């Protein structure tokens, strides 16, 4: 069994390319550092470092071990931090961000239970139509809906929200029902702008068949709840998450069009700056959201197909 302390010493020597620098950084005598690396080489049965009077050079085996032991040691520290954090009851203020729509339709249902489970935790919830900047805004975590952009943040996918093409009964009475997907281009389309500006196309799937509708929208708005209200009020046809439209369909305020065609679900994730630096309160919220976001969760409503 390899000695983890030996791996730590080797990692320092290999990173600094110096026994002397490693001994100073570790607070160990240089002779102890040298013996520790020598024992590791004996245990592995191979030379890890080539020593010269001026520098330390990694062998092929040393280079391979260095690449892997950095990850191994990181995981060990992460595990130790996690186990240590379990002993600390979550307390303090949790600063989280989400979209207006997700906050109103999901977090407003979930946070009361979270606060009941953790009575020493306070929540500061920031809702916006713009993606949150966790580091600049001093946030602990955020709920992100949609594809994750490239970033240095840690993200856990929580689940996926169904999407449905909806219209109000009043609009159908005024304009008539579209007979085919292609005829949707003749109607008033309501949509959100894409990440790079242009509105998103509607991509429908049924079995192996795909249909794409890419007509210019009559209204383009960057808030899901506003889209829902516009559709209910008869402004046009649009795509709404099941989270926002299920009860409206059940109550007759909205009609689901082409239910036998499927729109791709939208992923939603919890995002935070670093896995290794999670405080007990942030870890508690991450674990709570992962447990609360199982597909059968009652808050993730999905309209029944007609």
C-alpha positions in Angstrom: 0.0 0.0 0.0 1.4 3.3 -1.0 2.1 5.9 1.6 0.0 9.1 0.9 2.6 11.2 2.7 5.2 9.8 0.3 3.0 10.8 -2.7 2.6 14.3 -1.2 6.4 14.7 -0.9 6.9 13.4 -4.4 4.3 15.8 -5.8 6.0 18.8 -4.2 9.5 17.7 -5.5 8.1 17.0 -8.9 6.2 20.3 -9.1 9.1 22.4 -7.9 11.9 20.3 -9.6 13.9 20.8 -6.4 14.4 18.8 -3.2 15.6 21.9 -1.4 12.5 24.0 -2.4 10.2 21.1 -1.5 11.8 20.6 1.9 11.3 24.3 2.7 7.7 24.2 1.5 6.9 21.1 3.4 8.8 22.2 6.5 10.9 18.9 6.4 14.6 18.3 6.4 16.0 17.8 2.9 17.3 14.4 3.9 13.7 13.3 5.0 12.4 14.5 1.6 15.0 12.5 -0.2 14.4 9.3 1.9 10.6 9.6 1.3 11.0 9.7 -2.4 13.5 6.9 -2.3 11.0 4.7 -0.4 8.3 5.5 -2.9 10.7 4.4 -5.7 11.4 1.1 -3.9 7.7 0.5 -3.4 6.9 1.1 -7.1 10.0 -0.7 -8.3 11.1 2.1 -10.7 13.0 5.4 -10.7 10.8 8.4 -10.6 13.4 11.2 -10.6 16.8 11.8 -12.2 18.9 13.8 -9.8 21.7 16.0 -10.9 23.7 18.7 -9.1 21.6 21.5 -10.7 18.1 20.1 -11.3 15.6 17.3 -10.9 14.2 15.7 -14.0 11.1 13.4 -14.1 11.5 10.0 -15.7 8.7 8.7 -17.9 7.3 6.8 -14.8 7.7 9.9 -12.7 5.8 12.0 -15.2 3.0 9.5 -15.3 2.8 9.4 -11.5 2.8 13.1 -11.3 -0.1 13.4 -13.7 -2.2 11.0 -11.6 -1.1 11.8 -8.1 -2.2 15.4 -8.3 -5.8 14.2 -9.0 -5.5 11.5 -6.3 -4.3 13.9 -3.6 -7.0 16.4 -4.6 -9.7 13.7 -4.2 -8.3 12.7 -0.8 -8.4 16.3 0.4 -11.9 16.7 -1.0 -13.0 13.6 0.9 -11.4 14.7 4.1 -13.1 18.1 3.8 -16.4 16.5 3.1 -16.3 14.1 6.0 -15.1 16.9 8.3 -18.0 19.1 7.0 -20.5 16.5 8.0 -19.8 17.2 11.6 -20.6 20.9 11.2 -24.3 21.7 11.1 -25.1 24.0 8.2 -25.6 27.6 9.4 -25.3 31.1 8.1 -26.5 32.8 4.9 -26.8 31.0 1.6 -26.5 33.3 -1.4 -28.0 31.8 -4.5 -29.2 33.1 -7.9 -31.7 31.9 -10.4 -33.9 33.1 -13.2 -37.1 34.9 -12.4 -39.1 32.1 -13.8 -37.3 29.3 -12.0 -37.4 31.2 -8.7 -41.1 31.9 -9.0 -42.2 28.5 -10.2 -39.7 26.1 -8.5 -37.6 27.6 -5.7 -40.7 29.2 -4.2 -42.0 25.7 -3.7 -38.7 24.1 -2.6 -37.1 26.6 -0.3 -39.7 26.3 2.5 -38.8 22.7 3.0 -35.0 23.4 2.8 -35.4 26.1 5.5 -37.4 23.7 7.7 -34.7 21.1 7.4 -31.9 23.6 8.2 -33.3 26.1 10.8 -30.0 27.9 11.2 -29.7 28.8 7.5 -30.9 32.1 6.0 -31.3 32.5 2.3 -30.5 35.5 0.0 -32.1 34.7 -3.3 -31.3 36.9 -6.3 -33.5 36.6 -9.4 -32.6 37.9 -12.8 -33.0 37.4 -16.5 -29.3 37.4 -16.9 -26.8 34.6 -16.1 -25.2 35.1 -12.6 -21.5 35.9 -12.1 -20.9 33.9 -9.0 -17.5 35.2 -8.2 -18.1 38.9 -9.0 -21.5 38.9 -7.2 -20.3 37.0 -4.1 -22.8 34.1 -4.7 -22.5 30.6 -3.3 -24.5 28.8 -6.0 -26.8 29.4 -8.9 -29.5 27.4 -10.8 -28.7 27.5 -14.5 -31.4 26.5 -17.0 -30.2 25.6 -20.5 -26.8 24.5 -22.0 -23.9 25.2 -19.7 -21.4 27.7 -21.2 -17.7 27.0 -20.9 -16.4 28.2 -17.5 -14.3 27.2 -14.6 -17.4 26.6 -12.5 -18.5 23.2 -11.2 -21.9 22.1 -12.4 -24.2 19.2 -11.4 -27.1 18.5 -13.8 -30.2 18.3 -11.6 -32.7 17.2 -14.3 -34.5 18.3 -17.4 -37.7 20.4 -17.9 -40.2 19.3 -20.6 -41.2 21.9 -23.2 -44.6 22.2 -24.9 -46.1 24.2 -27.8 -49.0 26.2 -26.4 -51.7 28.6 -27.4 -54.7 30.2 -25.8 -58.3 29.1 -26.7 -59.0 32.8 -27.6 -56.2 32.9 -30.2 -57.3 29.6 -31.7 -60.9 30.9 -32.0 -59.6 34.0 -33.7 -57.0 32.4 -36.0 -57.9 28.8 -36.2 -55.7 25.8 -35.3 -52.6 25.1 -37.4 -53.1 22.0 -39.5 -49.4 21.1 -39.8 -46.1 22.0 -38.2 -45.0 23.9 -41.3 -48.2 26.0 -41.1 -46.9 27.4 -37.8 -44.9 29.9 -39.9 -48.3 31.6 -40.7 -49.0 32.3 -37.1 -47.7 34.8 -34.5 -44.6 33.2 -32.9 -43.4 34.1 -29.4 -39.8 33.1 -28.6 -36.8 33.9 -26.5 -33.5 35.1 -28.0 -30.7 32.6 -28.4 -27.4 32.9 -26.6 -25.9 34.8 -29.5 -28.9 36.9 -30.2 -31.0 35.4 -33.0 -34.2 33.7 -31.8 -34.2 30.0 -31.3 -35.7 27.6 -33.8 -38.4 25.1 -32.8 -37.2 21.6 -33.4 -39.8 18.9 -33.2 -39.1 15.1 -33.1 -41.4 12.1 -33.6 -39.6 8.8 -33.9 -36.9 9.2 -36.5 -38.5 12.3 -38.1 -37.3 15.9 -37.3 -39.1 19.1 -38.3 -37.5 22.5 -37.7 -39.6 25.7 -37.6 -37.4 28.8 -37.9 -39.8 31.6 -38.7 -39.2 35.2 -37.5 -41.0 35.7 -34.2 -43.7 38.3 -33.8 -42.5 38.9 -30.2 -39.0 38.1 -28.8 -38.7 38.3 -25.0 -36.1 36.9 -22.6 -38.4 35.9 -19.7 -40.3 32.6 -19.6 -43.1 33.9 -17.3 -43.7 36.8 -19.6 -44.0 34.5 -22.6 -46.5 32.4 -20.6 -48.6 35.5 -19.9 -48.4 36.7 -23.5 -49.6 33.3 -24.7 -52.5 33.2 -22.2 -53.5 36.7 -23.2 -53.7 35.7 -26.9 -50.6 37.3 -28.3 -49.6 34.2 -30.3 -48.1 30.6 -30.1 -45.0 29.8 -28.0 -43.1 27.1 -26.3 -43.4 26.9 -22.5 -41.8 24.6 -19.9 -44.1 22.0 -18.3 -43.1 23.6 -15.0 -45.0 26.8 -16.0 -47.9 25.5 -18.2 -49.1 22.2 -16.8 -51.8 23.7 -14.6 -52.8 26.2 -17.3 -53.5 23.3 -19.7 -55.4 21.3 -17.0 -57.5 24.5 -16.3 -58.2 25.2 -20.0 -56.3 28.5 -20.0 -53.9 27.0 -22.6 -54.1 24.3 -25.3 -51.2 22.1 -26.1 -50.6 21.9 -29.9 -49.1 18.8 -31.7 -48.7 16.8 -28.4 -47.5 13.8 -30.5 -44.4 15.8 -31.5 -41.7 16.2 -28.9 -39.5 19.2 -28.2 -36.1 18.7 -26.6 -36.1 19.0 -22.9 -34.1 21.8 -21.3 -31.4 20.8 -18.8 -31.2 22.6 -15.5 -28.1 22.5 -13.3 -26.7 23.8 -10.0 -23.5 25.7 -10.3 -20.9 26.7 -7.8 -17.3 27.9 -7.8 -15.4 25.0 -6.3 -16.1 21.4 -5.2 -13.2 21.5 -2.7 -14.3 24.7 -0.9 -17.9 23.8 -0.3 -19.1 25.1 3.1 -21.6 22.9 5.0 -24.5 25.2 4.1 -23.7 25.1 0.3 -23.2 21.3 0.4 -26.5 21.0 2.2 -28.3 23.0 -0.5 -26.6 21.1 -3.4 -27.6 17.7 -1.8 -31.1 19.0 -1.2 -31.6 20.2 -4.8 -30.2 16.9 -6.2 -32.7 14.9 -4.0 -35.6 17.3 -4.8 -35.0 17.2 -8.5 -35.7 13.5 -9.3 -37.9 13.1 -12.3 -40.9 12.0 -10.2 -40.8 15.2 -8.1 -44.2 16.8 -8.0 -43.0 20.3 -8.8 -41.6 19.1 -12.2 -45.0 19.1 -13.9 -45.4 17.6 -17.3 -48.7 18.0 -19.2 -50.5 14.8 -20.3 -50.5 14.2 -24.0 -54.0 14.5 -25.6 
